[in-house]
Amino acid sequence: MPLLTALMYHYVRPLERTRFPSIKGLDVAHFEEQVGYIQKHYNIVSVENLVDAIASKVELPANPALLTFDDGLIDHYAYVFPVLAERGLAGAFFPPAKAVLNRRLLEVHKIHFILASGCEPDALALEIDRVCRERSVEWKLDTVENYRRSYWIENRFDPASVVYVKRMLQHALPSELRSQIVASLFAKAVTADEVAFAEELYVSEAQLKVMVSMGMHVGSHGDAHPWLSRLSAEAQEKDIVGSLSLLRAVGADPDYFTCCYPYGDYDENTIEILKRNGFKAAFTSAAMIAEVGSDTCFTLARLDTNDLPKRADAPPNYWTLLGRGEAK
């Protein structure tokens, strides 16, 4: 089965010259260096190449790589798109529809900027615990001790305190309560003007149309960026179908509709819904080299930008060697 190295990016910006230099992102200079590394060691392909290869219409080149960009951030138009266009490279962009079409600031990004605003994760965790204790009966909550046992777990990019804050505010607590806590913390730590912040943060429909006209791929990242597997099948379908409004608005080719699961989260219902709605492939956030085939096209793995070097002249690392079949 052919292998594909799909790279996942989120924030790409001149970090030290922004209001939030500690946001978890990639500096533009490092992005350019990394693209140079990828060009040296891989053959960069488009989503259209990939979908055609899945359908056995073409063969992928040796050691293919795909560049993917999540969340519909203005970074992708202002900094990523010019680099790719100048080098004649294709990229795949996955914006949540509500962020672009409704200029709605999504909670996933409120949480990112609360954490990047200088608030200590331990203090945020204690504030979340306080609210949980005070409103436990009202919302029929679990105990703080059980929440901590379930979510106070570090991962390869975040310490346990950050994972706890993210998971509690992303899905562990009831939706309305989460929204109230996030809105309060965001107003205190970042700004009370969510509308202006959304305008500043997200790419526009017109900008995406320009990118599509220049050969960039735009796929679905859901309508409101939910944890899909935690929704009913009906709610999942509503969110995925809602995301199609953006794809149609920007001129995405229905023959090449793809999805990138928000948070990398999905279940069997998600895949069936995508198939029914004409999607050809979907991407997870599993940190592996993707296997390309008709049986795997809705569970394609992606590496994080941090998994490859950020210097154009760096020697091939483990993941590069693995993609070439040379890793020991």
N, C-alpha and C positions, 0 to 999 in steps of 0.2 A: 504494500500500500504506500503511495507517495507521501512524503513528509513535507510539512509547511511550518516555517517559523513565523507565527503571527505575533506582532509586538503591540502592546497596549499602552496608550498614553492618555493622560488627563490634562492637568495644567502644564502648559509650556509657555513660559514667559520670562522676561528679564527680572528674575526674582528680587534681586537687591534694589531694583528701582521701582518696586511696587509698594503699595501700602501694607501688604501682607507677605513679607519676605519669607516667613516660616511656613507658608502653605506647602503642602506636600506636592511638589511639582518638579519639573525639569527645567533648568535654566536654558534659554534659547541657545546660548553658545554651546552648551553641552549637547543639545538636540542636534545642532548642525554637525558637531563632531561625531555623534552617534550615527547620523545618517551617512556620513562619510565611511564609517566603519562598516555599516551594513552594505553600502554599495561595493566596498572592497571584497567582502566575503560572501555576499548573497546576490541573487537575482531578484530584484523587487518586482512583484506582480500586482495586478489589480484584482479587485473582487470579481470583476467580469471574467478574468482569466481563471480564477478559482472556480466559479460556478460552472463555467464551460468544461473545466477539467473534471468536476464532479459528475457532469453529464456525459463524460467520455467524448466530448467534441474536440478537445485539444489535450495536449500533454503539458504539464508544468515544466519549466526549465529546471536544470539542476539546482539544488539548494535554494528553493524559492523563499522569499520573505514577503510578508504583507504588513503594512503600517496601518494601525487602527487608532482612532481618536474618539474618546467617549465624552458625552455630557453636553455637547453643543456650546462650548465655551468660546468667547470672542478670541481667546488665544489662538484658536485654530485658524481663524481667518486672518488675524493680524500678524502672526508669527510663523505658523506651520505652513499654511498655504503658499506664501511667497517662496519659502525654501524648496518645497516640492515642485512648484511650477517652474522655478528657475532651473532645476535639475532635470525637468522632464519626467518626474516621478508621479505615480498615482498614490492616493491615500484613501482610506475609508473612514467616514465620519458618521458618528452615531449620536444625534441629538435627541433628547426627550421632546416630544411634540409640544407639550404645554409650556416649556421654557421658551421655545422659539415663537410659537404662534400666539400664546396668551401673555407672554412676558411675565410669567409667574415664577417667582423665586422658589425653587424646590427645596424641601427640607434637607435633602442630602447635602446641598451646598451651604445651607445655613449652618449645619453642623460643622462642615469643613472650616468655615470662617470663624465660627465661635472658637474652635480649637486653635486656629491660627492667629487669634486676636491677642494672645498673651495670657489667656485664662489657663490656670494650671489644671490639667486633667483630673488630678486627685480632688481638687476643690469642686470641679464640675460634678464629679461622681458623688461627692458628699451632698451637694445641692439636690441632685436627682434622688438620692436616698431619702433626704429630708421630705421632699414632696411625696415620695412613695409612702412613707410612714404616715404623713398627715392625711393623705387621701386614700389610704388603703381600703377602708370600709366602703367609701363612696364608689370606688372603681373596682372593688373586689380583686385587689391586687394580691400577688404572691408576696412572701416575705422578702425583705431586703437581703437577708442571708441566702435565700435560694437564688435570687437574681445574681448575687455575687458568685455563687458557686457555678452558675450556668454561663456567665459572660465575662468574668474577670479572668480572661485567658489571653496571653500574648500571642501574636502571630508573627510572621516573618518581617513585617514592616512596622507594627505598632506595639507598644508596651501594653500590658494588661489594662491599665487605667483608661487608655484611649479606646481600646476595643470595647470596654464596658460602656463608656459614654456613647460610642457609636451605636452599639447593639441595642442599648436601652432606648435610645432616641430614634432608632430606625425601625424596630419591629417588636421589641419585647413588651413594651407598654401599650395599652389601648390607643388607637389612632388619635382620638380627640385629645386625650391627655398628653400624648407625645407632642402634638401640634402646639398645645398651650405652653408646655415647658420650653420647646425650641423657640417659639416666638418671643417669649420673655427673655431667654438668655441672649438671643440674637439682638434684640432691641437694646439690652444693657451693654453687650460686649462689642457690637459692630455698628448698627444703625437702626433707627426706627423707620426709615424710609425704604421699605422692601422694593417698591416699584422702581425707584431710581437705581437701587443696587442691581436689580435684575436687568435693567437696560444696559448697565455697564458691564455685566458679567457674560451675557449670552450673545451668540451670533444671531443675526437677523435672517428672516426668510429671504430677503433680497441678496444678502451676502452668500447664503447657501446656493441660491440660483446661479450666482457667478461661479462658484466653485464647481457646481455640476457642469456648467457650460465649458469649463476648462478641464473636464475629464475626471473630476473627483467623484467618488461614490458617496452617496448619503443613504444610510440605512436606519432602521428603527432602533430606538433605545427605550421603547415604551412610550406611553403618553405622559405619565406622571412619575416615572422612575421608581416603581414599587418593587418589593420583594415578591416576585410573581408566584412562587410556590406557596406563599402564605395567603394567597387569595383563592376564592372559589373559582371553579372553571368559568363560570359566568362573568365574574369580575375580571379574570385574566383576559377573556375574550374582549370585553369592553375596553380594557386598556390597550391591548394590541391593535384592535381595529381603530381605536382613537389615534394611534400613532401613524396610521396610514394617511391621515389627512395632511400631515407634513410631507410625507414622501411624494404624494401627488402634487402638493403645492409647489415643491421645488423642482419638479420634473424628473424624479427618479424613475428609472426604467422598470416597469412591472416584471419584466423577464428576469430581473436581477435583484428582486427584493431580498434583503437580508436583515437579520436582527442581531443585536448584541444584548444579551440578557442583563438588565440592571443588577448590579452586585454579583453578576455571574450566576444568578439564582433562577432555577426553572424546575419543572417536573414533567411527567409524561403528558399532562394536560397541555402544558405550554407548547410542546413540540407538535401535538396534534392540531392545536389552534393555528400555529404558524403554517403548517402544511395546508390546512383548509383555506387559508387566506393568501396562498400563492407565494409564500416565502420559499427561497431555495437553499438557504443555509443560515446557521446561527452560531454565535461565538460565546464561549464561556470565559471564566477567568481562571480556569485550571492552569497551573504553571507547568506546562509541558509543551513539547513539540507536537503539533497537530498531525493526526493521520487523516488523509484526504480520501474520502470515498462516499458512496451513496449511503452507507450505514452509519457514517460518523458525521455527516454534513450538518447536523443540528446540535452537535456537541463539540465543536472545534475549540481546541485549547489555545490559550494565548500566554506568552511570557510578558512580564512587566518590563518597562523600560530599564529598571534597575538590574535586570538579568543580563544585559549586554553592556560592554564597555562604552564609555563616553569619550573616547579618544579615537580619532580616525586611524591613528597608527598603532593601536593596541593589537597585540597578537590575538589570534582566535581563542576565545575562552571555552569553557566546558560546553555551554549550550550550542555554540557554533560548531564545535567538533561533533557534538551529538547529532545535530541536524545533518551533518555530512556523513554520519555513520562512522566517525573516527574516534569517538570518546571511549576511553577504557572503563 
